[in-house]
Structures are given as structure tokens and as C-alpha cells.
Amino acid sequence: MLKKSSFRKQLENLIHQTENHSYLLAVSGGADSMVLASLFQGLRNEKQNSEYSFQIAHINYKLRGEDSDLDQKVVQDFCEKNHIRFHLYEVSEKDKKPENSIQLWARELRYAFFKEIKEKEKLEFLVTAHHLNDQLETFIINLSKAAGINGLSGIPANDNHILRPLLQFSKQEIYQFAEENNIEFREDLSNKKSDYLRNKIRNEIVPKLQETNDHFLENFKKSSSYLNQTKDFIQKQIQEIENKLIVFNKDHKTLSKEKLDQESDFVKFEILKKYGFNQEEEIPKIFKAENNSSFFSKEYQLIVNRDELIFIEINKETENIQEITLIDRFDFSGNQISINLQDSMEDIDGINKNMEWDFDAEKIQFPLHLRKHKEGDEFYPTGFSGKKKVSKFFRDEKLSILARQKIWILSDGKNSVLGIIPFRQDRRYAKDEKTERILKIFNETKNEI
């Protein structure tokens, strides 16, 4: 039997791990989520303070006609009765339902809605009603996918600001508690159909497993706990190994490629997976890649730099900045305009060297831009006799791919290269004895005390 004291212990254990006390409960109208909402409400009433401040969100997918509307009514009535803030998302024609992968579509839709409400209402945690049977189903699914210990350890009780207080309780215990405490809920009869993998496991495989042992679920709960402890231990060991491989860890993290390659395939995979490189077939390519090769995950760029692996976190705000307008036109009311690059580049990866270039303004077609290197760029660098491709200039200067990515090109309205900041300007546009109007481009770095 699921007792209030048992729930209170689970919930308070999770809350003690958090720093904020505002929650969004995901409530479908089923027994598990309605028990969660009811117990949460009762706990808040008992405490009589804001420690358990929560709101409720519900999705009406419109997949089961009137039944979907009745699910919504149960949740909405509960919220009105208990004066709980209620958030509803009703699926409409603009939400195109796929012909397949309905479950994936529904999951993405609801979590996007939950995220929106959390941000709008400034709620710190999402609370879901996943239970022990969900845990077992997830274990079996992951077992069939060779998911490794992370997959087999199941759904975490506290992960990425999502709390799951009912993971220790079976579906049967939840049904029993709902009946004994007169908690109204709606049964989703579509779960009885074995048309999806999870439903097939729920309706056909789990009952067979439970027939083999009267204490199957209880034993599975213990096994899941052991797996989680094992996972925590392994992750601690992996972190200790990674710490020994760190070469540099300030603006970006750099690991010793040679030392990491000496580790087992498991260790290599676990470390690289932390940075989003979680495809096993990708790992050998990284260690066999040529110098200056790049690999990308959603959050990181990995650069192979000789005997090092450089991990650069992708800045979503600046990664798409490829061009900045420096000046639209030359003001011919004067004979000179001076532009300090620090005024234009303070919010992006700029330059950290002093430089000063004088141009003949009448040789330049405005506007002036700062941009990234493009394939085929070439210029006539000062101090050299001929022209040179920018890419060859980079190689001659022995610039790593990381350094190249931070370099900005000064170009004019015809996209001609006027200079590579802060190395060389193009001598064709430089000031000479005939120059009457000067455009001065300089960078004045500030010395930090």
C-alpha cells in the first residue's frame, strides 16, 4: 500500500536536493498523475507554507475524441476545486500529427509546452508521475538497444530539473491508493492495445516476467538501485581519469589525445560522450583524423590539434555571426576618420593585439565589413611582392584551426580583402604620398591591472 508518509519521504528527499521550491506538475488525468497531484496538494495543505508551491499542466492531444476531453475535465476540475493554477495545451490543426511515431511527436510536444510554462511562470522544476512499472519498461527497451549501464540504470529520480517522486512505487500500489482515498482519475484504454513497443512490453512481456517470481518488481527495484550505484561509481572513476588527461582548461578544454588513446574503448566512449560524441563508429575516426580536423556535436566542436583534442563549447548567440558592418560610408567633410576595432568587436571573439593601419579612403568602396574567411579569399600583403591566398597565409603563419576561427577579415563593398586582422593589410589600399583622405583602422587593447 502507498502511504502518504512514504510519498512524503520520497518527495522531501528530492526537495532537499534542490535549491528552489516551485514546481510544474505534468498531469494527464490517469491514476498515477492524479495521485501525484492529490498527494502534492495534501502535502502543501499540511505544511501550510509556500515550500510546495506548484502549478499543473495538461495536454489534450485530441486523439481519443470525447475521452480526451473528459481527461481534461478531470484535471481541470481538480485544479478549480483546489485553487491550483491550470495550464492547458489543446492540439489543433496547426499541430500536424505524423502518420507514424505518434508517441515521439506527443512527447516532443508536451515537453516543449512544459518548458514554455516553466520559463513563463519562473518555475524551477517539472514533476512527473513515472512509477516503478515505467522504470521496468524502460529497462527492457534499453536492454534491447544495447544501451549500456546508463540506459539499464533507468529513469533518474532527479535529472535536469525533472523530479519523479513515484519511481519507487508500482502501478498496482498507485491504483490501490487512488481507490482507498477516493481520488478521481481516468483510465486511458488505448494503453491496453499492444500497437507500440512500450505497450507491447507493458501488456505482454511484463506480466510473463511477474509470473516467474511473486517478488519480481521488488527485486527489480533493488537491482535498479544497485545499477545506479554502479553507474555513479563508474562516472566518478571516469571523471578522475579525464582530470588526469587535461592539458588546458580555461577558455576551452584540451585533453591529451595520446594518453586518451591508450585507455580502453569504454573509457574513450564515456569521456567523448560527455561532449555529445556518442556514436561508437565516430571514435576511431577522431583518433585517426589529420591535424586540424574538426568534429561537431550539438554543443561542442572537437578540434584535433596534433597530440591534443580541443573541446570548444559552441556559443549559440555568436556562432552564426559571420559579418559585421564596420562603417557605411566615408564622411568627406574631413580628411581623416579613425575607427577603433574595440568599439565594434567588444561583444564577440575579437583581437587582443595592438595594430594601426592607414588606408587611402578614395581607393576603398564602402561599406566596410569585418567578416570570417571565405574559400578563395586572396590579398596583396604588405611586405610581400605578389598576392597570396588567405588560406596559404594561415598555413605559412602556422596558425591552428582554432586560431583561424577567431581571425577576422577586413573587406570592402566589393568583398575585396583589405587586411587580415591583426597580421597584414593589403598594400594596394594603403596610404601613400598621394593620399588626401585617410581611413585609420586601429586596435587599442586595454591593459588589465
N, C-alpha and C positions, 0 to 999 in steps of 0.2 A: 504493500500500500504506500502511495506517495503522500507523505505527511507534510504539513506546512512547515514544520521545523526543519525537515530535510531540504525543502526548497530554499528556505531562508538561509540555511548554511551554505548551500551552493551559490546562491546569489550574492551573499555578503562576502564570500571568499573571492568572487570575481571583482566585486566593487572595491575591495581593499587593494586590488592590484591596479586600480585606475585612479586618476587624479581629478576627474570631473564626475559630476553626478546628474547628467542629463541624458535621456535615452529616447530612442525611437524604436517602438516595438513593431515588428512585422507580424500582422495578424491576418490570417486567411479566413478564419471562421471555423476551421477544423478543431478537433478536440485538443490537440497539443497547443496550438497558439491561443485558444480561448482559455485554457488552463493557465498558460503563461500570463496572459493579461489579467485574469482574475486574481492570481496569486500576487502579482506585482501590485495590483490595486489594493489588495488586503494588506500587504506589507507597508505600503505608503500610508494607509489609514492608521496602522498600528504605530508607526514611527511618528506620525503627525509632524513631519518636517519636510523640507524640500530635498532631502537626500535622495529620494526616489522619484524625482521629477521626470515624468515621461509623457510621450505622445504616441499615438497609434497611426500606422499607415496601412492601407488596404488597396489591393489591385483587383479590379473587376475586369477579367480578361474577355468576358462575353463569349466564352467558349461553350457554355452549357445552358444557354438560354435563361429561362426563369430561375434555374438553380443558382446560376452565378449572381443574379440579383438578390436572391434570398440569403446567400452567403454574405453579401454586402450589408444587408439589413441587420443580420445578427450582430455584426461587428459595430455598425453604426449605432444601433440601439444600445449596446453595451456602453459605448462612449458617451452617448447623451445621458444615460442614466447615472453615470459616474462622473460626469463633467470632465471628460478627457478630450483633449484636442484631437480631432479626427482629420486625417488626410486621405483623400480618395483619388485614385487614378482610374478612369474608365477608358478602356481600349475603344478606339473609334476607327473609322475607315482610313485615317491617315497612318495608323499603325498597321502596316502591311504584314499579314500573317504569312509565314513561309509555308510551302506545301509539305516540307519535312522539317525536322529539328524544331518542332513546336516548343519542346521543353527548354532548349537553349535560348530560343527567342524570348520566351517568357521570363527566363532567369535574367537575361541581359536587360530586359525592360524594367523589371521590378527593382533591380539593384541600381539602375540609373535613376529611377524615381526616388528610392530611399536616399541616395546620395544628394539629390536635389533638395529634398526636405531637410536633411541633416544640415546642409550648408545654409539654407534659408533661415531655419529656426535656431541655428547655432547649437545643435545637439551633438554631444561628443561621441555617443556610442549607439550602434544598431544592435538590437537584441532579437534573436530568432529562437524558434521553438524546436530546433533539431533535437532529436532524442536518441536513445541507445540503438533502436532499430535502424534509424538513418545511418548511424555510425557503422553498423554491421553491413548494410547495403553498400555503403561507400567503400568499405574494406574489400568486399568481394569484387566490386567494379575495378578498383585499383589493382587487385591481385591479378585480374585477367589482363591488365595492361602493363604488367611488369613495372609497376610504379616505384619500386624501391621502398626503403624504410619510411621516407616522408609520406608516401601515399598510404602505406599499410598502417601507419600510426593514426590515420583517420582525421576527422574533423576536429580542429582545436577548439577548446572552450573559450579562449580569449586570443583573438588574432586580428590584427589590422583594424582595431576599433570595432570588432564584431564580437558580441558576447552570446554564449549559448548555454544558459544555466540548466537546461533539461537533459544534457547529454548522458547523465548517469542513470536516467530513468527510462524504462521500457514503455512501449506503446500501450501495453496492457495495464501497467500501473497508472498511466495517464488517463486511460478510459475509466478505470475504476475510481480514480479521484474525482473526475468530472461527474460521474453518476452519483457518488456519495455526497457531493457538495452542490448538486443541482445546478451545475454550470451548463448553460445552453451552448450548443455547438451544432455545426452542420457537417454531415458526412459526405465527402466527395466520392461518389460512386464510380467515377472514372478511374480511381486508383485500383479498383477491382479488376480492371482489364489489364492483360499482360501484353499490351501493344508496345511498350517502351522497355528498354533494358532494365531500368530500375524497378518498374512494376513487375517484370518477369521474375527478377530476383526476390522481390518482396512477396509475391503471391505463390511462387513455385519452389524456389530454392531454399529460402529461409525456413519455411515450415518443415521441409525434409531434414534440414540440419537440426532443428529443435527436437525432432523425433528421435534423434540419436542420443540425446542427453537431456534429462529434465532440467539441468542447470546450464544449458548451453549459453544463454545470453549472459548469465552471471559470470561464467568462465571467460566468455569473450571480453567482457568489461575488464577483467583482471589482465587478460592478455594485451588488450589495448593500452592499459596503463603501463605494463612492462615495456611495450614497444615505444611509448612516448618517452619513458625514462632512458631507454637505449638511444633514441634519437637525440635527446638533449645531451647525453654524454658524447656521442659521436660529433655533434655540432661543436661542442666545446673543444674537442681534440682537433677538429678541422681548423678552427679559429687559431689555435695555438700554432699549428703548422704554418698557416698563412702568415701569422705575425713574424715568423722566422724568415719568411721569404720576402718581406717588404724591403725594398731598396729606397723608396721615396714615398712620402705620404703627406703632402701639403696641398698644392693646387690640384693634384691628381694622384692616384695610387699607382705605384710601379712595383711589380714583382719580378723576381729573378726567374727568367724563362728556363735557364739551365737547371736550377735546383727544383723547380716545379716539375720539369720533365722527368726527373728522377723518382718522383712519387708514383704511387700506384694509379691506375686509370680511375679508380673510385675517388681518390683524393683530388685528382685533377678535375674530374667532373664536378665534385661537390664545391670546389672553390670557384670554378668558372661559372657554375650555375648561379652563384650569388649575384653575378653581374649580368644575368639574363642569357648566358650562352649555355643553353640546356639541351642542345641536340648532340647526342653522342658522336654522330658522324662528323660533326664540326670540329671536335677537339684535335684529331690528328692533323687537320688542315692548318690549325693555328700554329702548331709546333713545327710544321714543315714549311710554313709560309716564308716568302722572301722578306728581307729587311724593308721596313716602311709599309708593309701590308696592313690593311685595316679591315676590321670586322665590326659589325654593328648589331646591338640588341636594341630593345625599346628604350633603355635608359642609359646605355653606355656605348662608347666607341672604344674598341680594343686596338691598339697600335703595336705591331711587332717591331721593336727597335733593337736590332742586334740580339743581345742576350737578355733583353728585358721585355716584359709585357706591360704596356701602359694602359690604364683604365681611365677614361675621361668621361665624367658624367655629362650627359647631353643636356644643355640648358635650353629648355623649350621656348623660353622667351627670346633668345638671341640666335638660336641655331639657324633660323631662316633669314637672318639679316645678311644679305649679300651685297647691298649697295646703299650708300648714304650720300645725299646731295650736300656738298660742301659749300658751294656758292653758285647762285643762279646766273649772275652777270657781274661784270666789272663796272664799278661806278667811275665813269670818266671825268667826274668833277675834280678828281685829284690825280696825282701822279703815282701813288702807291697805295696798295691795300695789303694789310698784314693779317694772316689767319693763323691762330694758334690751334693746332690739332686737338689739344686737350679739351677745347670747348666743344668739339664735335664728337669726341670719342670717349667721354668720361663714363658713359653707361655701358660700353662694350669692351671686349678684349682689344685694347689699344696698343700703343707703343710705349716703351719705357726708356728710350734713348733720346738725347738731345739731338736736334737736327735743324738746319736752316737752308732753304732753297730759294733762290731768286729766279723768277721767270719773266720773260718778256710777255706782258699781258696781251699784246696785239697779235702774238703768234698762236694764241690759245683760243679755241672755240668753246665758249661757255654753253651750258653749266659745267661745273667741275664736280667730280664724284670721287668718293672712296668706295672701292669695291674689292671683292675677292678675285683671285687669279682665275682666268679662263683659259681653256685649251687654245693654243695658237698665239697667245699674247707674246709680243716681242717689242724691244725698245733699243735705243742707242745710248747705252750708259756712259756717263762722264768717266773719263779716264781710259776708255777703250776706243779703238779705231773704228770698228764696224758695229753691226747690230747683233743682238743676241736674243734668243728665246728666253722668256722669263723662266721656264722650267729648267733650262740649262744653267741659268744664273743661280737658281736654287741649288742645283747639284754642285756647281763649282764652289759655292759658299758652304757646301757640306751641311745644309740645313735639313734637319729631320722633318718627317711629315708633320709632327706636332708643331714645330716652329713654323712651317709653311702655312699651316691652317690659321695661324694668328697674324699673318702678314696681310697688309692692305696695299692695294694698288691705287695710285692717284691717276685718274683718267679724265679726259675732256669730253665735250659733247659729241665727238666722233668716235668715242670709245678708245682713242689712242692712249697708250701708256705714257704718262708724264713722269713717272718715277715709281720705284719700289720703296715703300716707307719701311725703315728709315735708311736704307742702304745707298741707293743711287737714284739720281734724277736723270731724265732724258736730256742729253746735251742739245738737241735740236730746238728745244723750247727755253733754254737757259738764257738769262740776261747777258747781253754783250754791250760793246761800246756804243751801239746804235739804239739801244733800248731807251724809250722815253717814259713808258708807264710800266711800273714794276708790280708784280704779284709775288709777295713773300709768303711762303708756307714754312712754318716752323713748329717745333715741338719743344716746349719748355717744361721739363719734368720738375716736380716739386720734391725737394729733399725732405725726407721724413726724419724728425728728431727722435 
